[in-house]
């Protein structure tokens, strides 16, 4: 289970990196990046 969650997080991070390279983001993309930030914070808190 943990490996699949990690894989999803890695895929989300890759997508986030691609979005950050874009000059203009849609509102949906902005919300995704904001949500990704929250997920990363929670993941770090749990895994420290």
C-alpha positions in Angstrom: 0.0 0.0 0.0 2.7 2.4 1.0 4.6 1.9 -2.3 1.5 2.6 -4.4 1.0 5.9 -2.4 4.6 6.8 -3.0 4.2 6.1 -6.7 1.2 8.3 -6.9 3.0 11.1 -5.1 6.0 10.8 -7.5 3.6 10.9 -10.5 1.9 14.0 -9.0 5.3 15.7 -8.4 6.3 15.0 -12.0 3.0 16.6 -13.2 3.6 19.5 -10.8 7.0 20.1 -12.3 5.6 20.1 -15.8 2.9 22.6 -14.8 5.5 24.9 -13.2 7.2 25.1 -16.5 4.1 26.6 -18.2 3.8 30.3 -18.4 0.0 30.4 -17.9 -1.9 28.0 -15.6 -5.6 27.4 -15.6 -7.5 27.7 -12.3 -7.7 23.9 -12.2 -3.9 23.6 -12.6 -3.4 26.2 -9.9 -5.7 24.3 -7.5 -3.8 21.1 -8.3 -0.5 22.7 -7.3 -2.0 24.1 -4.1 -3.4 20.7 -3.2 0.0 19.1 -4.0 1.7 21.5 -1.6 -0.7 20.4 1.1 -0.2 16.7 0.4 3.6 17.1 0.5 3.4 18.9 3.8 1.2 16.1 5.3 3.4 13.4 3.8 6.5 15.0 5.3 4.8 15.3 8.7 3.9 11.6 8.7 7.2 10.3 7.5 9.6 12.3 9.6 
